[in-house]
Amino acid sequence: MNEQEPKNKIGMKVYYDLQSGNVIVITPESAGIVVETTREQDFKLYKALDDKVPDSVGMIQLEYGAYMLDRAEGGTIARVDLETLEPLFDYQPKPDEEPQPPMISFTFQIAELAAENQRLREENNTNQFALMELHMMLLSLMPNTG
């Protein structure tokens, strides 16, 4: 049996059904002097995994503290997108809202918006530079009236 290296922080592992993407088990994240369990150990430790055929179960390992904002907002991982392998979250609806189907995390949405904002900022700078060049060209074509 292999001795595993102790770590300071271990992120959650999300075990999911490979056919549907539905979450079977999420292992808790740990901090301190901890040893990460293997897939085989998890199948023995967690009753929900014990009766599954291992080849029908996928797993994604999350970084320690990943999706903290989503969890703080009451989000729980409900499914895994089978194409992107990103977790999909259920969020508790507010009293006046309808329940929503599982969706990409707030963390991912914020990162996408930040990237789009950066792209738009760069595009805006390029456009402003082009306008300035056009202005300079037009000024050079105007007759000197002074």
matplotlib code that plots the C-alpha trace (Angstrom):
import matplotlib.pyplot as plt

x = [0.0, 1.3, 2.0, 0.4, 2.0, 0.2, -1.1, -2.2, -5.4, -7.5, -10.4, -13.7, -14.2, -17.4, -18.4, -21.1, -23.0, -21.3, -24.7, -26.7, -24.1, -26.1, -24.0, -23.7, -21.3, -19.3, -16.4, -15.7, -12.7, -10.1, -7.3, -4.6, -2.3, -4.6, -4.1, -6.1, -8.2, -7.9, -10.9, -10.9, -11.0, -13.8, -15.9, -15.5, -16.0, -19.2, -22.3, -23.7, -20.6, -20.4, -23.2, -22.1, -20.2, -16.9, -16.8, -20.2, -18.9, -16.9, -15.0, -13.7, -11.3, -11.8, -9.2, -9.4, -11.8, -13.2, -16.6, -16.6, -18.9, -21.4, -21.5, -21.8, -24.8, -26.5, -25.4, -25.0, -23.5, -26.3, -24.8, -21.7, -21.8, -20.8, -19.2, -17.2, -16.9, -17.8, -20.1, -23.7, -25.2, -28.7, -29.4, -32.1, -34.7, -35.8, -39.3, -40.7, -38.7, -39.4, -36.8, -34.2, -32.6, -29.0, -26.7, -23.1, -21.5, -21.4, -17.6, -17.5, -20.0, -17.9, -14.8, -16.5, -17.8, -14.4, -12.9, -15.6, -15.0, -11.3, -12.0, -14.4, -11.9, -9.2, -11.6, -12.6, -8.9, -8.3, -11.4, -10.3, -6.8, -8.4, -10.6, -7.7, -5.7, -8.8, -9.0, -5.3, -5.7, -8.7, -6.9, -3.9, -6.3, -8.0, -6.6, -4.6, -6.7, -4.4]
y = [0.0, 3.5, 6.0, 9.3, 12.7, 14.8, 18.1, 21.4, 21.8, 19.5, 20.6, 18.9, 16.0, 15.8, 12.3, 12.2, 9.9, 9.7, 9.4, 12.2, 14.4, 14.2, 14.5, 11.3, 12.5, 15.6, 14.9, 17.8, 20.0, 19.7, 21.9, 21.1, 18.1, 15.9, 13.0, 12.9, 9.7, 7.7, 7.0, 3.4, 4.5, 7.0, 4.1, 2.2, 5.2, 6.7, 4.5, 6.4, 5.3, 1.8, 0.4, 2.1, 0.5, 2.5, 2.8, 4.6, 7.3, 10.4, 12.7, 16.2, 17.5, 21.1, 23.5, 24.2, 27.1, 26.9, 28.4, 30.0, 32.8, 30.4, 28.4, 31.6, 32.5, 29.2, 27.4, 23.7, 21.6, 19.6, 18.4, 18.4, 19.7, 16.6, 18.6, 21.2, 19.2, 22.4, 22.1, 23.3, 24.9, 25.0, 28.3, 28.6, 30.9, 34.0, 33.9, 35.8, 33.8, 30.6, 27.8, 27.8, 24.7, 24.1, 26.8, 27.7, 29.1, 32.8, 32.4, 31.3, 34.0, 36.7, 35.5, 35.5, 39.0, 40.2, 38.7, 40.3, 43.6, 43.4, 42.6, 45.6, 47.9, 46.9, 47.3, 50.7, 51.8, 50.6, 52.5, 55.7, 55.4, 54.9, 58.0, 60.1, 59.0, 59.9, 63.3, 64.0, 63.0, 65.3, 68.2, 67.7, 67.8, 71.1, 74.3, 76.4, 79.6, 81.3]
z = [0.0, -0.9, 1.8, 0.7, 1.3, 3.9, 2.5, 4.1, 2.0, 0.0, -2.2, -2.6, -4.9, -6.9, -7.9, -10.5, -12.8, -16.2, -18.0, -16.4, -14.7, -11.5, -8.3, -6.3, -3.5, -2.7, -0.4, 2.1, 1.7, 4.4, 5.9, 8.4, 8.1, 6.0, 3.6, 0.4, 0.0, -3.2, -5.5, -4.3, -0.6, -1.4, -3.0, 0.3, 2.6, 1.1, 1.0, -2.0, -4.0, -2.5, -4.6, -7.9, -10.7, -10.7, -14.5, -14.4, -12.1, -13.0, -10.5, -10.6, -8.0, -7.1, -5.7, -2.0, -1.5, -5.1, -5.6, -2.2, -3.4, -4.8, -1.6, 0.4, -1.7, -0.8, -4.0, -4.0, -6.8, -8.3, -11.5, -13.6, -17.2, -19.1, -22.0, -19.9, -16.7, -14.8, -11.8, -12.2, -9.1, -7.6, -5.7, -3.2, -4.8, -2.9, -1.6, -4.6, -7.2, -9.2, -8.7, -11.5, -13.2, -12.2, -13.7, -14.1, -11.0, -10.1, -9.9, -13.6, -14.6, -12.9, -14.6, -18.0, -17.5, -16.4, -19.6, -21.7, -19.9, -20.7, -24.4, -24.6, -22.9, -25.4, -28.4, -27.1, -26.9, -30.4, -31.6, -29.9, -31.4, -34.9, -34.4, -33.3, -36.4, -38.6, -36.9, -37.5, -41.2, -41.6, -40.0, -42.4, -45.4, -44.3, -45.8, -43.5, -42.8, -40.5]

ax = plt.figure().add_subplot(projection="3d")
ax.plot(x, y, z, "-o")
ax.set_aspect("equal")
plt.show()
